[in-house]
Amino acid sequence: MMKRSMSNDDSNQFHKKPKHSETTNRDNDLTENSSPTFVRIPESDRWEVTQYLGKGSYGSGHLAVTDEDDLPYEISVKSSRIMNEERFLLRLKSPFVVHEIREEKENPIRTRYNNSLLEYQCLAKHMKSHRGRGLAEKDVKGIAIDILLGLKYIHGQKVIHCDIKPKNILLTPEDKRIRANGFLAKMSGFGKAIEYNEGWGLMRVTIRFMSPELIRDMVLDYGADVWSFGCSVLEMLSGEKVWAEHGELDWEDWITLIGESNLVPYVPVSLSEEAKDFVYKCLEKDPTQRSSVESLMDHPFLKWNHIEEEEEEEEEEEAEYDDLGDADVEDEEKRIVNGEMADTESVNEAKEKKLWKAVFSVSGIMITLVIYGLLQEKIMRVPYGINKEYFKHSLFLVFCNRLTTSTVSAASLLANKKVLDPVAPVYKYCLISITNILTTTCQYEALKYVSFPVQTLAKCAKMIPVMLWGTLIMQKRYRVFDYLVAFLVTLGCFVFILFPAGDDVSPYNKGRENTVWGVSLMVGYLGFDGFTSTFQDKLFKGYNMEIHNQIFYTTLCSFILSFTGLILQGHLLPAVDFVSRHRDCLFDIALLSTVATASQFFISYTIRTFGALTFAAIMTTRQLLSIMLSCIWFSHPLSWEQCIGSVIVFGSLYAKNLVKKRSEKPQAAQELPHDEEAEPLKGNPYST
């Protein structure tokens, strides 16, 4: 392990862009102040340097005159980085390291070296071609394995790369029978590499990929390469630069963020559990706890793509087959046929299990959320008792719901022996809880003045505020198709609200309809909910947070805040008195809280098992089914204009899901059809 101190002088702060110091005088002649990055031209009696021309990425240019013909020649002087790269490329021989091809041409004053890389494609450029959507996990697995094999080789040669990043990974076409993604990844960019225990000084590396121990203590070891590798894998999976959520920072802020805080780069929740665990093992802040290259190669995220193991198994099977006699060959062929039949049976069994899992997921989400919607409307719109009393204390519903959810999430954390301590600062949970309570209160209050079908359709229109907040707070960019879908959904909602069914009013609505106030509350709901989703994403980015930990602390804060609000408003005792006099209302509230909490676990299971696209389709269907049941159960009439509005809304949502499915790219949770119950991993998982 190597350690080197660094002064506070600007010239030693290697994260900054190199300052363009004066390297020439007014006559543009070479001076003694030339940049030390470039090798000085060796003195010779065969030529005389007359003029400095400039410098680029690979070296500097000069004019020189020879004694033989007195004609000017251009001399290219290679940079120290290029010379360092040549030093390692000539020594390192591995299929996973770029091979240097030298072409030497002699002339009176120079020798030229070329590195032939025409058949390669830069990984960073390959990622850019996906337009920020990230690579498929199966492609990332193959590239990650190649990089790990390269790291294993160079570390075995006592070499630390020091600058692992997508720009320094080159892809070469490979037979798809060998590589599923058609690429073989090779390491390059050894200009900043060093020998283990070799002295090192000024090193300009990309700060976003620097490990905590390197940026904080200037300690350089093999673990620094593992950290940089983890950042590169994360960029491949997410399609975004690591630490991009924190914007531009100065040196002190980078030291605080990477070296001193407990934050890690944001890992999208839409990734598979194996992928997230793999990245987190690479991005362990404590270098002594960070996974080694060897342990990462055995990680479950890569286990089905280990090419060397597959090739060895195939070779062993071929060797065993060659050793068989004629009689044994027949037996072996029968065994193979029987094995194929057994494999077919296994596939069928797997399909059947997946079918039952799908039935379980769909049934769980549909039953819990449909019951949840019906109970919302019953509690807030249907009178209780002989005196026809209405329940008016919507904050009490929030209080009961958050109490149940926080209790169950805490029990889940304890049962699974997971961390119960807060991962993020407590004030961040409280900030999300405040906007979350306002969101849910507006939702319940709106049901006093508009019907459940109107509310459900209006909730679909949250796509526009979510996109607006995402643009303002997170500087997100959305496709034209996303804006088109949001416009059509909002248009359908307006049609549904502006063209009610005339005088044919549900008996539960008479004397209570107030479209203007109800719509105003729904606008408040949409604004607060969209802000909560985006603000939550901003606050919690960078924390390695388990979803139930986040739910527990946010709902716990919501429980405390709603309880405080009930006391300050003087509504706690009246609410308790109401439910004590109307036991059926108490039962409805208890059931409402139970199904709302249960729905969160069904949602998390569905997304983890089948992905975001399947979940989006289920949620869209659930909304449609809820509206139909509400119209039947509570006698809500629908005009033909409202039917057209519903078709516009749900047709747009299904079209969005279909387009996503064809693109075969799993999207982040904020791009789902937005519903407060629809975002367990991002947005408002606890706003039911």
ABEGO torsion letter per residue (X at the ends): XBBBBBBABAAABAABBBBBBBABBAAGBBBAABBAABBBBBBBAABBBABBAEBBAAEBBBBBBBAAAGBBBBBBBBBAAAAAAAAAAAABBBAABBBBBBBBBBBAABBBBBBBAAABBBAAAAAAAAGGAEBBAAAAAAAAAAAAAAAAAAAAAGBBAGABBAAABBBBBBBAAABAAGBBBBBBGAAABBBBGBBBBBBBBBAAABBAAAAAAGBBBAAAAAAAAAAAAAAAAAGBBBGAAAEBBBAAAAAAAAAABABBBBBBAABBAAAAAAAAAAABABAAABBBAAAAAABAAAAAABAAAAAAAAAAAAAAAAABBAAAAAAAAAAAAAAAAAAAAAAAAAAAAAAAAAAAAAAAAAAAAAAAAAAAAAAAABBBEAAGBBBABAAAAAAAAAAAAAAAAAAAAAAAGBBABBABBAAAAAAAAAAAAAAAAAAAAAAAABBAAAAAAAAAAAAAAAAAAAAAAAGBBBBAAAAAAAAAAAAAAAAAAABBAEABBBAAABGABBAAAAAAAAAAAAAAAAAAAAAAAAAABGBBBBAAAAAAAAAAAAAAAAAAAAAAAGAAAAAAAAAAABAAAAAAAAAAAAAAAAAAAAAAAAAAAAEAAAAAAAAAAAAAAAAAAAAAAAGBBBBAAAAAAAAAAAAAAAAAAAAAAAAGBBBBAAABBBBAAABAABEBAAAX
